[in-house]
Amino acid sequence: MTDACMILTTCGSEETALTIASALVDQGFAACVNILPGLKSYYYFKGETHLDEEVLLVIKTTKDRYDRVAEVIADLHTYEIPEILMVPVEQGSASILDWIRGSVSRAV
């Protein structure tokens, strides 16, 4: 097991996705954020099923940055209940893990 993780969240627009991604990388809480538009989500919320287009963010960071990442997402997100899920990275190439650690170590 490594200290790296991926945090997943979905957004209702590319504008919100870009706002969150740039805040996370610019503040040093994430090494990289992949922005994947064109996602369709079918889900149950407030007594109904919904089908919406969304944008998926895959955020590469370290476990000790989870709280800060979650705080930025919650502050900038437009959803009433934003999805914020952390997935631990079991293994990865040494060079990419070092890059993730180095990129987020600049955060204050």
One Martini backbone bead per residue (centre of mass of N, CA, C, O) as a GRO file, in nm:
protein
  108
    1MET     BB    1   0.100   0.035   0.019
    2THR     BB    2   0.027   0.369  -0.028
    3ASP     BB    3  -0.017   0.730  -0.007
    4ALA     BB    4  -0.178   0.714  -0.247
    5CYS     BB    5  -0.460   0.868  -0.429
    6MET     BB    6  -0.801   0.872  -0.534
    7ILE     BB    7  -1.039   1.122  -0.620
    8LEU     BB    8  -1.390   1.129  -0.657
    9THR     BB    9  -1.592   1.336  -0.881
   10THR     BB   10  -1.891   1.506  -0.970
   11CYS     BB   11  -2.024   1.720  -1.232
   12GLY     BB   12  -2.253   1.939  -1.409
   13SER     BB   13  -1.986   2.087  -1.526
   14GLU     BB   14  -1.701   2.206  -1.671
   15GLU     BB   15  -1.671   2.461  -1.506
   16THR     BB   16  -1.666   2.328  -1.227
   17ALA     BB   17  -1.437   2.131  -1.285
   18LEU     BB   18  -1.219   2.351  -1.346
   19THR     BB   19  -1.235   2.498  -1.079
   20ILE     BB   20  -1.151   2.259  -0.900
   21ALA     BB   21  -0.892   2.169  -1.042
   22SER     BB   22  -0.734   2.437  -1.019
   23ALA     BB   23  -0.742   2.465  -0.713
   24LEU     BB   24  -0.595   2.200  -0.640
   25VAL     BB   25  -0.331   2.247  -0.802
   26ASP     BB   26  -0.258   2.545  -0.725
   27GLN     BB   27  -0.258   2.462  -0.400
   28GLY     BB   28  -0.129   2.156  -0.375
   29PHE     BB   29  -0.356   1.905  -0.339
   30ALA     BB   30  -0.276   1.826  -0.642
   31ALA     BB   31  -0.114   1.687  -0.918
   32CYS     BB   32  -0.387   1.582  -1.064
   33VAL     BB   33  -0.668   1.632  -1.304
   34ASN     BB   34  -0.910   1.450  -1.443
   35ILE     BB   35  -1.129   1.531  -1.723
   36LEU     BB   36  -1.454   1.364  -1.779
   37PRO     BB   37  -1.665   1.392  -2.013
   38GLY     BB   38  -1.984   1.239  -2.090
   39LEU     BB   39  -2.131   1.147  -1.845
   40LYS     BB   40  -2.363   0.907  -1.721
   41SER     BB   41  -2.616   0.934  -1.462
   42TYR     BB   42  -2.784   0.691  -1.261
   43TYR     BB   43  -3.011   0.792  -0.996
   44TYR     BB   44  -3.099   0.825  -0.649
   45PHE     BB   45  -3.309   1.113  -0.542
   46LYS     BB   46  -3.554   1.227  -0.360
   47GLY     BB   47  -3.757   0.978  -0.465
   48GLU     BB   48  -3.583   0.963  -0.741
   49THR     BB   49  -3.500   0.922  -1.067
   50HIS     BB   50  -3.196   0.991  -1.260
   51LEU     BB   51  -3.067   1.156  -1.569
   52ASP     BB   52  -2.726   1.267  -1.614
   53GLU     BB   53  -2.489   1.486  -1.704
   54GLU     BB   54  -2.133   1.451  -1.650
   55VAL     BB   55  -1.825   1.517  -1.467
   56LEU     BB   56  -1.524   1.357  -1.417
   57LEU     BB   57  -1.304   1.340  -1.137
   58VAL     BB   58  -0.948   1.263  -1.116
   59ILE     BB   59  -0.765   1.267  -0.816
   60LYS     BB   60  -0.421   1.321  -0.748
   61THR     BB   61  -0.291   1.208  -0.429
   62THR     BB   62  -0.288   1.212  -0.079
   63LYS     BB   63  -0.423   1.108   0.213
   64ASP     BB   64  -0.340   1.376   0.379
   65ARG     BB   65  -0.529   1.556   0.159
   66TYR     BB   66  -0.831   1.491   0.180
   67ASP     BB   67  -0.956   1.721   0.353
   68ARG     BB   68  -0.876   1.952   0.158
   69VAL     BB   69  -1.015   1.844  -0.093
   70ALA     BB   70  -1.300   1.826   0.027
   71GLU     BB   71  -1.322   2.128   0.093
   72VAL     BB   72  -1.297   2.239  -0.194
   73ILE     BB   73  -1.531   2.089  -0.316
   74ALA     BB   74  -1.753   2.192  -0.123
   75ASP     BB   75  -1.708   2.502  -0.184
   76LEU     BB   76  -1.737   2.472  -0.527
   77HIS     BB   77  -1.985   2.318  -0.540
   78THR     BB   78  -2.332   2.269  -0.669
   79TYR     BB   79  -2.406   2.046  -0.493
   80GLU     BB   80  -2.566   1.934  -0.218
   81ILE     BB   81  -2.418   1.632  -0.266
   82PRO     BB   82  -2.111   1.562  -0.300
   83GLU     BB   83  -1.898   1.354  -0.447
   84ILE     BB   84  -1.655   1.183  -0.216
   85LEU     BB   85  -1.402   0.953  -0.319
   86MET     BB   86  -1.166   0.729  -0.186
   87VAL     BB   87  -0.883   0.568  -0.354
   88PRO     BB   88  -0.654   0.351  -0.308
   89VAL     BB   89  -0.310   0.288  -0.378
   90GLU     BB   90  -0.139   0.001  -0.395
   91GLN     BB   91   0.019   0.063  -0.671
   92GLY     BB   92   0.323   0.202  -0.833
   93SER     BB   93   0.528   0.384  -0.977
   94ALA     BB   94   0.787   0.546  -0.843
   95SER     BB   95   0.775   0.805  -1.016
   96ILE     BB   96   0.472   0.877  -0.972
   97LEU     BB   97   0.471   0.881  -0.663
   98ASP     BB   98   0.685   1.102  -0.635
   99TRP     BB   99   0.529   1.318  -0.793
  100ILE     BB  100   0.288   1.337  -0.611
  101ARG     BB  101   0.435   1.408  -0.350
  102GLY     BB  102   0.585   1.661  -0.461
  103SER     BB  103   0.330   1.823  -0.552
  104VAL     BB  104   0.186   1.826  -0.251
  105SER     BB  105   0.427   1.946  -0.069
  106ARG     BB  106   0.365   2.261  -0.144
  107ALA     BB  107   0.154   2.276   0.050
  108VAL     BB  108   0.022   2.464   0.338
   0.00000   0.00000   0.00000
